[in-house]
Amino acid sequence: MSGIDAYKKALNQTASTRNAEYRLLAQVTAALIDAQETAGDMKKDPAKMQKLAEALNWNNEVWSAFMEDCRSENNKLPEKLRGGILSLGLWVGKETQAAMNGDASLDALISVNRDIMKGLDDATTTKNVSDK
């Protein structure tokens, strides 16, 4: 395999990772939105509380995985970006706890996920345009 072929393969693998991360964030964000829209008075409806708890836990697990990946020696992201992701992940954990306690809405968590999705989508679009 030539150097250029290896480079293209690495780019494609990176794009595939970004696509997978985008899809995962889209799914968990949809679950957060659905839980938020159906929440109502959760204290009177355990099923709604469970739905909210499951969505929040899933989102927190996704961010925990992102943080774990950023701590990996094999992570190729720039150090500043990894630090930003770690910082966001810590905030997500705190905001998740606040939402579970009823002290915060899901709006900020949803907004952060959407912003990250936009960044992932822009990176993929930029990569695909540069291929042409």
PEGI-V567493 format. One record per pair of residues at least 4 apart in sequence whose ideal C-beta (glycine too) atoms are under 7 Angstrom apart, sorted by sequence separation. I is the first residue (numbers start at 1). J is the second residue. If there is no record, write none. Layout:
[[I | J] [I | J]]
//
This chain:
[[1 | 5] [3 | 7] [4 | 8] [5 | 9] [6 | 10] [7 | 11] [8 | 12] [9 | 13] [10 | 14] [11 | 15] [12 | 16] [13 | 17] [14 | 18] [15 | 19] [16 | 20] [17 | 21] [18 | 22] [19 | 23] [20 | 24] [21 | 25] [22 | 26] [23 | 27] [24 | 28] [25 | 29] [26 | 30] [27 | 31] [28 | 32] [29 | 33] [30 | 34] [31 | 35] [32 | 36] [33 | 37] [34 | 38] [35 | 39] [41 | 45] [45 | 49] [46 | 50] [47 | 51] [48 | 52] [49 | 53] [50 | 54] [51 | 55] [52 | 56] [53 | 57] [54 | 58] [55 | 59] [56 | 60] [57 | 61] [58 | 62] [59 | 63] [60 | 64] [61 | 65] [62 | 66] [63 | 67] [64 | 68] [65 | 69] [66 | 70] [67 | 71] [68 | 72] [77 | 81] [79 | 83] [80 | 84] [81 | 85] [82 | 86] [83 | 87] [84 | 88] [85 | 89] [86 | 90] [87 | 91] [88 | 92] [89 | 93] [90 | 94] [91 | 95] [92 | 96] [93 | 97] [94 | 98] [95 | 99] [96 | 100] [97 | 101] [104 | 108] [106 | 110] [107 | 111] [108 | 112] [109 | 113] [110 | 114] [111 | 115] [112 | 116] [113 | 117] [114 | 118] [115 | 119] [116 | 120] [117 | 121] [118 | 122] [119 | 123] [120 | 124] [121 | 125] [122 | 126] [123 | 127] [124 | 128] [125 | 129] [126 | 130] [127 | 131] [1 | 6] [40 | 45] [70 | 75] [77 | 82] [98 | 103] [99 | 104] [42 | 48] [69 | 75] [98 | 104] [42 | 49] [70 | 77] [75 | 82] [99 | 106] [40 | 48] [39 | 48] [95 | 104] [38 | 48] [42 | 52] [99 | 109] [70 | 82] [38 | 51] [39 | 52] [95 | 108] [95 | 109] [70 | 85] [35 | 51] [70 | 86] [35 | 52] [92 | 109] [67 | 85] [66 | 85] [67 | 86] [35 | 55] [92 | 112] [67 | 89] [32 | 55] [66 | 89] [31 | 55] [88 | 112] [64 | 89] [63 | 89] [31 | 58] [32 | 59] [63 | 92] [28 | 58] [28 | 59] [60 | 92] [59 | 92] [60 | 93] [28 | 62] [60 | 96] [25 | 62] [59 | 96] [24 | 62] [56 | 96] [56 | 99] [56 | 100] [53 | 100] [59 | 109] [36 | 106] [32 | 106] [32 | 109] [33 | 110] [32 | 110] [29 | 110] [29 | 113] [28 | 113] [29 | 114] [25 | 113] [25 | 116] [26 | 117] [25 | 117] [22 | 117] [22 | 120] [21 | 120] [22 | 121] [18 | 120] [18 | 123] [19 | 124] [18 | 124] [15 | 124] [15 | 127] [11 | 127]]
//
